[in-house]
Amino acid sequence: MKKKLLGLLAGVLAVMSMTGCGAVKYKVDADFGYKLDKDSYAAGEEVTAVYDMIGTDSDYTFYCENDDVSLKQEYDSKRGYVITFTMPAHDVKLGVKRRSSMEMDPDAIIPNPSDPPVTGFMPLGDIWTCPECNAAGNVGGYCSNCGAKKPE
Ligand SMILES: [Zn+2]
C-alpha cells in the first residue's frame, strides 16, 4: 500500500518536473535600464520589470512591441517604475521612450560661454590708453588725465 503511494507520488513528481523544467521558456528583450528578475519566462508567468534610471526632468513611456501584451505600470518611490505583465507564448520586446518634461523656451537667452562676462559697464565708444601719460580707460576724444587728444 505504502509502496504504491510512493510510486504514485514519484510519478506525479516526474510529471511536475517535466512540465517545470521542460516547459518552453520565452525571453524578454528589454531596453537598457530595465531590471528583470529572470532571463526567461514560461507562458502565463507573471513578469516584473523594474525601471529605476529615472531623471527628475523626464517623462517615461513604457511600451511593449508585442500587441498582445498589456503592461501594468506602477510607481514605487523606492524601486522606481514597476512594470508587470503576463508572459505570452513568445518572446517579448520591452521598450522605453524618454522625453524631457522641461519645455524649451524660445525666448530664453542662452549664455554663450565665449562671451565676456557682463560687468554692467557699457562703453559708449572705444576705450583707449593715453600715449602721453599712460592713463587707461579714456572714453572720450581727449585724455581724462592730461587732456591729450585721442590718437588715431
Ligand atoms: Zn594723458
Backbone and ligand atoms as CSV (ligand in chain L), in Angstrom:
chain,resi,resn,atom,element,x,y,z
A,1,MET,N,N,0.838,-1.209,0.000
A,1,MET,CA,C,0.000,0.000,0.000
A,1,MET,C,C,0.871,1.258,0.000
A,2,LYS,N,N,1.827,1.291,0.945
A,2,LYS,CA,C,2.723,2.436,1.036
A,2,LYS,C,C,3.565,2.584,-0.228
A,3,LYS,N,N,4.024,1.401,-0.725
A,3,LYS,CA,C,4.875,1.403,-1.921
A,3,LYS,C,C,4.122,1.969,-3.124
A,4,LYS,N,N,2.855,1.604,-3.196
A,4,LYS,CA,C,2.031,2.056,-4.322
A,4,LYS,C,C,1.867,3.578,-4.277
A,5,LEU,N,N,1.675,4.092,-3.048
A,5,LEU,CA,C,1.511,5.526,-2.847
A,5,LEU,C,C,2.786,6.282,-3.239
A,6,LEU,N,N,3.932,5.711,-2.818
A,6,LEU,CA,C,5.226,6.332,-3.147
A,6,LEU,C,C,5.440,6.346,-4.655
A,7,GLY,N,N,5.023,5.220,-5.253
A,7,GLY,CA,C,5.174,5.123,-6.700
A,7,GLY,C,C,4.339,6.161,-7.416
A,8,LEU,N,N,3.138,6.357,-6.913
A,8,LEU,CA,C,2.236,7.354,-7.487
A,8,LEU,C,C,2.823,8.750,-7.316
A,9,LEU,N,N,3.357,8.982,-6.113
A,9,LEU,CA,C,3.970,10.266,-5.789
A,9,LEU,C,C,5.145,10.555,-6.718
A,10,ALA,N,N,5.958,9.500,-6.929
A,10,ALA,CA,C,7.129,9.644,-7.805
A,10,ALA,C,C,6.683,9.981,-9.213
A,11,GLY,N,N,5.574,9.345,-9.614
A,11,GLY,CA,C,5.041,9.603,-10.944
A,11,GLY,C,C,4.567,11.038,-11.083
A,12,VAL,N,N,3.889,11.520,-10.032
A,12,VAL,CA,C,3.393,12.905,-10.040
A,12,VAL,C,C,4.576,13.866,-10.105
A,13,LEU,N,N,5.611,13.573,-9.297
A,13,LEU,CA,C,6.805,14.417,-9.274
A,13,LEU,C,C,7.476,14.441,-10.640
A,14,ALA,N,N,7.499,13.263,-11.283
A,14,ALA,CA,C,8.128,13.156,-12.594
A,14,ALA,C,C,7.391,14.033,-13.605
A,15,VAL,N,N,6.061,13.987,-13.552
A,15,VAL,CA,C,5.241,14.797,-14.460
A,15,VAL,C,C,5.461,16.282,-14.169
A,16,MET,N,N,5.517,16.641,-12.857
A,16,MET,CA,C,5.700,18.019,-12.468
A,16,MET,C,C,7.046,18.564,-12.954
A,17,SER,N,N,8.089,17.729,-12.790
A,17,SER,CA,C,9.416,18.173,-13.195
A,17,SER,C,C,9.498,18.291,-14.714
A,18,MET,N,N,8.716,17.449,-15.397
A,18,MET,CA,C,8.698,17.520,-16.851
A,18,MET,C,C,8.052,18.820,-17.325
A,19,THR,N,N,6.935,19.180,-16.700
A,19,THR,CA,C,6.255,20.417,-17.107
A,19,THR,C,C,7.019,21.631,-16.605
A,20,GLY,N,N,7.749,21.460,-15.495
A,20,GLY,CA,C,8.501,22.580,-14.932
A,20,GLY,C,C,9.746,22.874,-15.735
A,21,CYS,N,N,10.704,21.951,-15.702
A,21,CYS,CA,C,11.986,22.192,-16.358
A,21,CYS,C,C,11.884,22.087,-17.870
A,22,GLY,N,N,10.958,21.243,-18.324
A,22,GLY,CA,C,10.868,21.007,-19.751
A,22,GLY,C,C,10.008,22.021,-20.479
A,23,ALA,N,N,9.301,22.878,-19.723
A,23,ALA,CA,C,8.410,23.843,-20.358
A,23,ALA,C,C,9.208,24.832,-21.191
A,24,VAL,N,N,8.606,25.225,-22.280
A,24,VAL,CA,C,9.267,26.191,-23.165
A,24,VAL,C,C,9.263,27.554,-22.490
A,25,LYS,N,N,10.439,28.167,-22.470
A,25,LYS,CA,C,10.546,29.498,-21.870
A,25,LYS,C,C,10.791,30.520,-22.969
A,26,TYR,N,N,10.298,31.697,-22.698
A,26,TYR,CA,C,10.441,32.773,-23.674
A,26,TYR,C,C,11.238,33.923,-23.073
A,27,LYS,N,N,11.937,34.575,-23.932
A,27,LYS,CA,C,12.836,35.638,-23.486
A,27,LYS,C,C,12.161,37.004,-23.508
A,28,VAL,N,N,12.633,37.845,-22.600
A,28,VAL,CA,C,12.208,39.237,-22.592
A,28,VAL,C,C,13.413,40.071,-23.011
A,29,ASP,N,N,13.257,40.710,-24.153
A,29,ASP,CA,C,14.317,41.579,-24.645
A,29,ASP,C,C,13.948,43.009,-24.237
A,30,ALA,N,N,14.635,43.495,-23.209
A,30,ALA,CA,C,14.271,44.792,-22.639
A,30,ALA,C,C,15.323,45.839,-22.962
A,31,ASP,N,N,14.858,47.051,-23.129
A,31,ASP,CA,C,15.757,48.178,-23.382
A,31,ASP,C,C,16.663,48.409,-22.180
A,32,PHE,N,N,17.717,49.153,-22.418
A,32,PHE,CA,C,18.665,49.497,-21.373
A,32,PHE,C,C,17.949,50.236,-20.231
A,33,GLY,N,N,18.206,49.803,-19.015
A,33,GLY,CA,C,17.601,50.445,-17.854
A,33,GLY,C,C,16.607,49.554,-17.128
A,34,TYR,N,N,16.050,48.587,-17.849
A,34,TYR,CA,C,15.113,47.646,-17.232
A,34,TYR,C,C,15.881,46.626,-16.394
A,35,LYS,N,N,15.275,46.267,-15.288
A,35,LYS,CA,C,15.844,45.184,-14.497
A,35,LYS,C,C,14.786,44.093,-14.368
A,36,LEU,N,N,15.139,42.913,-14.848
A,36,LEU,CA,C,14.203,41.795,-14.823
A,36,LEU,C,C,14.647,40.794,-13.771
A,37,ASP,N,N,13.675,40.133,-13.172
A,37,ASP,CA,C,14.030,39.151,-12.145
A,37,ASP,C,C,14.537,37.848,-12.750
A,38,LYS,N,N,14.208,37.618,-14.013
A,38,LYS,CA,C,14.666,36.395,-14.680
A,38,LYS,C,C,15.009,36.690,-16.134
A,39,ASP,N,N,15.701,35.767,-16.758
A,39,ASP,CA,C,16.055,35.909,-18.170
A,39,ASP,C,C,14.946,35.425,-19.090
A,40,SER,N,N,14.314,34.332,-18.647
A,40,SER,CA,C,13.277,33.750,-19.493
A,40,SER,C,C,12.095,33.318,-18.635
A,41,TYR,N,N,10.918,33.319,-19.255
A,41,TYR,CA,C,9.691,33.029,-18.539
A,41,TYR,C,C,8.851,32.040,-19.330
A,42,ALA,N,N,8.107,31.237,-18.575
A,42,ALA,CA,C,7.154,30.347,-19.231
A,42,ALA,C,C,5.901,31.144,-19.541
A,43,ALA,N,N,5.154,30.694,-20.549
A,43,ALA,CA,C,3.908,31.370,-20.905
A,43,ALA,C,C,2.958,31.375,-19.720
A,44,GLY,N,N,2.345,32.526,-19.453
A,44,GLY,CA,C,1.409,32.632,-18.347
A,44,GLY,C,C,2.053,33.100,-17.056
A,45,GLU,N,N,3.378,33.133,-17.046
A,45,GLU,CA,C,4.086,33.575,-15.861
A,45,GLU,C,C,4.011,35.094,-15.732
A,46,GLU,N,N,3.984,35.558,-14.492
A,46,GLU,CA,C,3.961,37.000,-14.246
A,46,GLU,C,C,5.387,37.535,-14.323
A,47,VAL,N,N,5.573,38.525,-15.161
A,47,VAL,CA,C,6.899,39.123,-15.337
A,47,VAL,C,C,6.913,40.482,-14.642
A,48,THR,N,N,7.945,40.718,-13.864
A,48,THR,CA,C,8.104,42.010,-13.212
A,48,THR,C,C,9.401,42.642,-13.695
A,49,ALA,N,N,9.278,43.809,-14.284
A,49,ALA,CA,C,10.451,44.555,-14.724
A,49,ALA,C,C,10.490,45.872,-13.962
A,50,VAL,N,N,11.659,46.210,-13.448
A,50,VAL,CA,C,11.813,47.456,-12.695
A,50,VAL,C,C,12.687,48.401,-13.507
A,51,TYR,N,N,12.214,49.622,-13.606
A,51,TYR,CA,C,12.992,50.638,-14.314
A,51,TYR,C,C,13.310,51.744,-13.314
A,52,ASP,N,N,14.591,51.872,-12.969
A,52,ASP,CA,C,14.929,52.853,-11.929
A,52,ASP,C,C,15.902,53.933,-12.404
A,53,MET,N,N,16.146,53.971,-13.706
A,53,MET,CA,C,17.028,55.025,-14.220
A,53,MET,C,C,16.179,56.248,-14.554
A,54,ILE,N,N,15.782,56.951,-13.502
A,54,ILE,CA,C,14.785,57.995,-13.673
A,54,ILE,C,C,15.414,59.368,-13.429
A,55,GLY,N,N,15.255,60.223,-14.403
A,55,GLY,CA,C,15.666,61.608,-14.244
A,55,GLY,C,C,14.458,62.435,-13.858
A,56,THR,N,N,14.651,63.440,-13.000
A,56,THR,CA,C,13.515,64.215,-12.495
A,56,THR,C,C,12.881,65.073,-13.583
A,57,ASP,N,N,13.631,65.361,-14.649
A,57,ASP,CA,C,13.103,66.247,-15.675
A,57,ASP,C,C,12.597,65.484,-16.889
A,58,SER,N,N,12.350,64.197,-16.719
A,58,SER,CA,C,11.948,63.401,-17.875
A,58,SER,C,C,10.652,62.651,-17.616
A,59,ASP,N,N,9.911,62.480,-18.708
A,59,ASP,CA,C,8.725,61.629,-18.681
A,59,ASP,C,C,9.084,60.322,-19.377
A,60,TYR,N,N,8.511,59.235,-18.891
A,60,TYR,CA,C,8.835,57.941,-19.469
A,60,TYR,C,C,7.580,57.279,-19.995
A,61,THR,N,N,7.716,56.679,-21.132
A,61,THR,CA,C,6.642,55.873,-21.688
A,61,THR,C,C,7.183,54.457,-21.849
A,62,PHE,N,N,6.565,53.554,-21.153
A,62,PHE,CA,C,6.980,52.154,-21.238
A,62,PHE,C,C,6.025,51.436,-22.180
A,63,TYR,N,N,6.598,50.704,-23.084
A,63,TYR,CA,C,5.751,50.050,-24.065
A,63,TYR,C,C,6.294,48.670,-24.414
A,64,CYS,N,N,5.409,47.876,-24.967
A,64,CYS,CA,C,5.782,46.555,-25.421
A,64,CYS,C,C,5.500,46.502,-26.910
A,65,GLU,N,N,6.459,46.010,-27.658
A,65,GLU,CA,C,6.296,45.967,-29.109
A,65,GLU,C,C,5.350,44.863,-29.552
A,66,ASN,N,N,4.940,44.021,-28.625
A,66,ASN,CA,C,4.007,42.944,-28.951
A,66,ASN,C,C,2.601,43.396,-28.567
A,67,ASP,N,N,1.707,43.401,-29.554
A,67,ASP,CA,C,0.367,43.947,-29.360
A,67,ASP,C,C,-0.465,43.166,-28.347
A,68,ASP,N,N,-0.168,41.886,-28.193
A,68,ASP,CA,C,-0.997,41.066,-27.309
A,68,ASP,C,C,-0.544,41.129,-25.846
A,69,VAL,N,N,0.410,41.984,-25.554
A,69,VAL,CA,C,0.887,42.114,-24.180
A,69,VAL,C,C,0.483,43.491,-23.658
A,70,SER,N,N,-0.245,43.501,-22.542
A,70,SER,CA,C,-0.596,44.794,-21.951
A,70,SER,C,C,0.204,44.976,-20.664
A,71,LEU,N,N,0.864,46.086,-20.573
A,71,LEU,CA,C,1.720,46.353,-19.420
A,71,LEU,C,C,0.915,47.036,-18.325
A,72,LYS,N,N,1.228,46.631,-17.097
A,72,LYS,CA,C,0.688,47.338,-15.942
A,72,LYS,C,C,1.847,48.123,-15.340
A,73,GLN,N,N,1.626,49.384,-15.120
A,73,GLN,CA,C,2.714,50.237,-14.658
A,73,GLN,C,C,2.382,50.852,-13.317
A,74,GLU,N,N,3.325,50.724,-12.394
A,74,GLU,CA,C,3.154,51.344,-11.085
A,74,GLU,C,C,4.420,52.106,-10.759
A,75,TYR,N,N,4.276,53.081,-9.882
A,75,TYR,CA,C,5.481,53.792,-9.461
A,75,TYR,C,C,5.724,53.540,-7.983
A,76,ASP,N,N,6.923,53.042,-7.716
A,76,ASP,CA,C,7.339,52.759,-6.347
A,76,ASP,C,C,8.470,53.724,-6.023
A,77,SER,N,N,8.283,54.532,-4.990
A,77,SER,CA,C,9.284,55.561,-4.681
A,77,SER,C,C,10.643,54.963,-4.318
A,78,LYS,N,N,10.642,53.727,-3.883
A,78,LYS,CA,C,11.909,53.083,-3.515
A,78,LYS,C,C,12.541,52.350,-4.693
A,79,ARG,N,N,11.723,51.731,-5.510
A,79,ARG,CA,C,12.251,50.882,-6.587
A,79,ARG,C,C,12.279,51.566,-7.940
A,80,GLY,N,N,11.373,52.474,-8.150
A,80,GLY,CA,C,11.249,53.097,-9.468
A,80,GLY,C,C,9.959,52.647,-10.114
A,81,TYR,N,N,9.923,52.645,-11.428
A,81,TYR,CA,C,8.743,52.176,-12.147
A,81,TYR,C,C,8.736,50.652,-12.147
A,82,VAL,N,N,7.603,50.100,-11.780
A,82,VAL,CA,C,7.461,48.646,-11.757
A,82,VAL,C,C,6.453,48.266,-12.839
A,83,ILE,N,N,6.940,47.549,-13.821
A,83,ILE,CA,C,6.106,47.161,-14.951
A,83,ILE,C,C,5.847,45.655,-14.857
A,84,THR,N,N,4.602,45.284,-14.860
A,84,THR,CA,C,4.260,43.864,-14.788
A,84,THR,C,C,3.379,43.476,-15.972
A,85,PHE,N,N,3.551,42.262,-16.414
A,85,PHE,CA,C,2.690,41.715,-17.470
A,85,PHE,C,C,2.736,40.200,-17.423
A,86,THR,N,N,1.799,39.603,-18.097
A,86,THR,CA,C,1.742,38.144,-18.158
A,86,THR,C,C,2.461,37.688,-19.424
A,87,MET,N,N,3.364,36.759,-19.238
A,87,MET,CA,C,4.196,36.297,-20.351
A,87,MET,C,C,3.359,35.563,-21.392
A,88,PRO,N,N,3.388,35.993,-22.633
A,88,PRO,CA,C,2.695,35.250,-23.686
A,88,PRO,C,C,3.566,34.085,-24.160
A,89,ALA,N,N,3.084,33.324,-25.101
A,89,ALA,CA,C,3.827,32.156,-25.583
A,89,ALA,C,C,4.773,32.545,-26.719
A,90,HIS,N,N,5.454,33.643,-26.524
A,90,HIS,CA,C,6.500,34.047,-27.482
A,90,HIS,C,C,7.411,35.073,-26.814
A,91,ASP,N,N,8.502,35.384,-27.448
A,91,ASP,CA,C,9.423,36.375,-26.908
A,91,ASP,C,C,8.770,37.755,-26.902
A,92,VAL,N,N,9.245,38.569,-25.975
A,92,VAL,CA,C,8.651,39.891,-25.789
A,92,VAL,C,C,9.746,40.951,-25.881
A,93,LYS,N,N,9.391,42.055,-26.508
A,93,LYS,CA,C,10.330,43.177,-26.593
A,93,LYS,C,C,9.773,44.346,-25.799
A,94,LEU,N,N,10.530,44.730,-24.756
A,94,LEU,CA,C,10.129,45.857,-23.914
A,94,LEU,C,C,10.943,47.090,-24.285
A,95,GLY,N,N,10.267,48.197,-24.434
A,95,GLY,CA,C,10.974,49.429,-24.773
A,95,GLY,C,C,10.607,50.546,-23.823
A,96,VAL,N,N,11.382,51.594,-23.886
A,96,VAL,CA,C,11.088,52.780,-23.088
A,96,VAL,C,C,11.396,54.008,-23.925
A,97,LYS,N,N,10.486,54.974,-23.848
A,97,LYS,CA,C,10.703,56.252,-24.530
A,97,LYS,C,C,10.899,57.311,-23.454
A,98,ARG,N,N,11.960,58.054,-23.594
A,98,ARG,CA,C,12.249,59.098,-22.614
A,98,ARG,C,C,12.094,60.462,-23.273
A,99,ARG,N,N,11.378,61.330,-22.587
A,99,ARG,CA,C,11.136,62.662,-23.139
A,99,ARG,C,C,11.349,63.682,-22.028
A,100,SER,N,N,12.053,64.736,-22.353
A,100,SER,CA,C,12.279,65.770,-21.351
A,100,SER,C,C,10.977,66.503,-21.091
A,101,SER,N,N,10.631,66.665,-19.823
A,101,SER,CA,C,9.403,67.356,-19.472
A,101,SER,C,C,9.615,68.861,-19.367
A,102,MET,N,N,10.854,69.290,-19.486
A,102,MET,CA,C,11.141,70.719,-19.442
A,102,MET,C,C,10.974,71.288,-20.847
A,103,GLU,N,N,9.996,72.148,-21.006
A,103,GLU,CA,C,9.717,72.722,-22.320
A,103,GLU,C,C,10.804,73.733,-22.680
A,104,MET,N,N,11.193,73.712,-23.938
A,104,MET,CA,C,12.172,74.685,-24.404
A,104,MET,C,C,11.498,76.043,-24.558
A,105,ASP,N,N,12.108,77.078,-23.994
A,105,ASP,CA,C,11.607,78.436,-24.123
A,105,ASP,C,C,12.359,79.122,-25.249
A,106,PRO,N,N,11.665,79.413,-26.360
A,106,PRO,CA,C,12.385,80.010,-27.493
A,106,PRO,C,C,12.919,81.400,-27.190
A,107,ASP,N,N,12.327,82.087,-26.185
A,107,ASP,CA,C,12.785,83.432,-25.851
A,107,ASP,C,C,13.910,83.434,-24.826
A,108,ALA,N,N,14.209,82.275,-24.301
A,108,ALA,CA,C,15.241,82.207,-23.268
A,108,ALA,C,C,16.598,82.596,-23.851
A,109,ILE,N,N,17.313,83.397,-23.090
A,109,ILE,CA,C,18.648,83.799,-23.524
A,109,ILE,C,C,19.634,82.742,-23.028
A,110,ILE,N,N,20.248,82.093,-23.986
A,110,ILE,CA,C,21.213,81.068,-23.633
A,110,ILE,C,C,22.596,81.728,-23.575
A,111,PRO,N,N,23.215,81.740,-22.421
A,111,PRO,CA,C,24.523,82.398,-22.315
A,111,PRO,C,C,25.580,81.675,-23.144
A,112,ASN,N,N,26.314,82.444,-23.892
A,112,ASN,CA,C,27.407,81.883,-24.684
A,112,ASN,C,C,28.677,81.914,-23.834
A,113,PRO,N,N,29.274,80.784,-23.575
A,113,PRO,CA,C,30.451,80.755,-22.699
A,113,PRO,C,C,31.635,81.556,-23.250
A,114,SER,N,N,31.631,81.806,-24.568
A,114,SER,CA,C,32.753,82.534,-25.153
A,114,SER,C,C,32.567,84.049,-25.020
A,115,ASP,N,N,31.365,84.475,-24.621
A,115,ASP,CA,C,31.144,85.907,-24.431
A,115,ASP,C,C,31.884,86.391,-23.189
A,116,PRO,N,N,32.361,87.639,-23.210
A,116,PRO,CA,C,33.000,88.155,-21.999
A,116,PRO,C,C,31.973,88.332,-20.896
A,117,PRO,N,N,32.347,88.204,-19.658
A,117,PRO,CA,C,31.386,88.341,-18.565
A,117,PRO,C,C,30.799,89.745,-18.540
A,118,VAL,N,N,29.499,89.803,-18.258
A,118,VAL,CA,C,28.824,91.096,-18.224
A,118,VAL,C,C,29.125,91.757,-16.880
A,119,THR,N,N,29.691,92.956,-16.947
A,119,THR,CA,C,30.078,93.640,-15.709
A,119,THR,C,C,29.119,94.757,-15.362
A,120,GLY,N,N,28.213,95.084,-16.262
A,120,GLY,CA,C,27.306,96.185,-16.018
A,120,GLY,C,C,27.835,97.488,-16.580
A,121,PHE,N,N,29.049,97.524,-17.037
A,121,PHE,CA,C,29.652,98.712,-17.619
A,121,PHE,C,C,29.570,98.632,-19.132
A,122,MET,N,N,28.840,99.542,-19.734
A,122,MET,CA,C,28.699,99.532,-21.182
A,122,MET,C,C,29.457,100.713,-21.777
A,123,PRO,N,N,30.567,100.489,-22.430
A,123,PRO,CA,C,31.307,101.600,-23.022
A,123,PRO,C,C,30.549,102.186,-24.204
A,124,LEU,N,N,30.578,103.513,-24.321
A,124,LEU,CA,C,29.869,104.181,-25.425
A,124,LEU,C,C,30.720,104.185,-26.681
A,125,GLY,N,N,31.999,104.123,-26.521
A,125,GLY,CA,C,32.887,104.112,-27.680
A,125,GLY,C,C,34.126,103.301,-27.351
A,126,ASP,N,N,35.192,103.571,-28.041
A,126,ASP,CA,C,36.440,102.862,-27.785
A,126,ASP,C,C,37.041,103.304,-26.447
A,127,ILE,N,N,37.633,102.380,-25.792
A,127,ILE,CA,C,38.395,102.700,-24.580
A,127,ILE,C,C,39.868,102.738,-24.998
A,128,TRP,N,N,40.531,103.810,-24.664
A,128,TRP,CA,C,41.917,103.918,-25.106
A,128,TRP,C,C,42.826,104.346,-23.962
A,129,THR,N,N,44.064,103.987,-24.109
A,129,THR,CA,C,45.071,104.350,-23.117
A,129,THR,C,C,45.898,105.504,-23.678
A,130,CYS,N,N,46.040,106.527,-22.892
A,130,CYS,CA,C,46.739,107.725,-23.342
A,130,CYS,C,C,48.228,107.446,-23.586
A,131,PRO,N,N,48.723,107.749,-24.783
A,131,PRO,CA,C,50.147,107.512,-25.066
A,131,PRO,C,C,51.056,108.534,-24.367
A,132,GLU,N,N,50.468,109.631,-23.915
A,132,GLU,CA,C,51.260,110.672,-23.276
A,132,GLU,C,C,51.525,110.377,-21.800
A,133,CYS,N,N,50.452,110.035,-21.086
A,133,CYS,CA,C,50.592,109.850,-19.626
A,133,CYS,C,C,50.239,108.440,-19.170
A,134,ASN,N,N,49.896,107.591,-20.134
A,134,ASN,CA,C,49.569,106.196,-19.825
A,134,ASN,C,C,48.288,106.012,-19.011
A,135,ALA,N,N,47.442,107.022,-18.983
A,135,ALA,CA,C,46.177,106.883,-18.271
A,135,ALA,C,C,45.250,105.954,-19.069
A,136,ALA,N,N,44.773,104.910,-18.436
A,136,ALA,CA,C,43.921,103.932,-19.104
A,136,ALA,C,C,42.455,104.275,-18.889
A,137,GLY,N,N,41.599,103.736,-19.733
A,137,GLY,CA,C,40.157,103.859,-19.547
A,137,GLY,C,C,39.582,105.150,-20.084
A,138,ASN,N,N,40.292,105.827,-20.985
A,138,ASN,CA,C,39.733,107.033,-21.595
A,138,ASN,C,C,38.655,106.641,-22.593
A,139,VAL,N,N,37.523,107.344,-22.563
A,139,VAL,CA,C,36.422,107.017,-23.471
A,139,VAL,C,C,36.118,108.158,-24.424
A,140,GLY,N,N,36.459,109.345,-24.085
A,140,GLY,CA,C,36.134,110.489,-24.943
A,140,GLY,C,C,37.215,110.728,-25.984
A,141,GLY,N,N,37.178,111.904,-26.570
A,141,GLY,CA,C,38.142,112.251,-27.601
A,141,GLY,C,C,39.448,112.758,-27.011
A,142,TYR,N,N,39.440,113.076,-25.706
A,142,TYR,CA,C,40.642,113.607,-25.063
A,142,TYR,C,C,40.936,112.831,-23.792
A,143,CYS,N,N,42.189,112.764,-23.394
A,143,CYS,CA,C,42.592,112.046,-22.185
A,143,CYS,C,C,41.975,112.702,-20.955
A,144,SER,N,N,41.372,111.916,-20.119
A,144,SER,CA,C,40.730,112.452,-18.925
A,144,SER,C,C,41.766,112.864,-17.883
A,145,ASN,N,N,43.017,112.441,-18.097
A,145,ASN,CA,C,44.066,112.760,-17.131
A,145,ASN,C,C,44.850,114.003,-17.535
A,146,CYS,N,N,45.367,113.996,-18.788
A,146,CYS,CA,C,46.216,115.092,-19.206
A,146,CYS,C,C,45.626,115.933,-20.333
A,147,GLY,N,N,44.528,115.516,-20.874
A,147,GLY,CA,C,43.852,116.309,-21.903
A,147,GLY,C,C,44.435,116.123,-23.291
A,148,ALA,N,N,45.342,115.164,-23.463
A,148,ALA,CA,C,45.915,114.927,-24.790
A,148,ALA,C,C,44.839,114.379,-25.728
A,149,LYS,N,N,44.970,114.686,-26.994
A,149,LYS,CA,C,43.992,114.220,-27.962
A,149,LYS,C,C,44.111,112.700,-28.169
A,150,LYS,N,N,42.960,112.058,-28.397
A,150,LYS,CA,C,42.954,110.613,-28.633
A,150,LYS,C,C,43.734,110.305,-29.903
A,151,PRO,N,N,44.670,109.372,-29.858
A,151,PRO,CA,C,45.412,109.034,-31.073
A,151,PRO,C,C,44.520,108.312,-32.100
A,152,GLU,N,N,44.801,108.560,-33.358
A,152,GLU,CA,C,44.007,107.930,-34.418
A,152,GLU,C,C,44.374,106.456,-34.555
L,1,ZN,ZN,ZN,47.016,111.550,-20.905
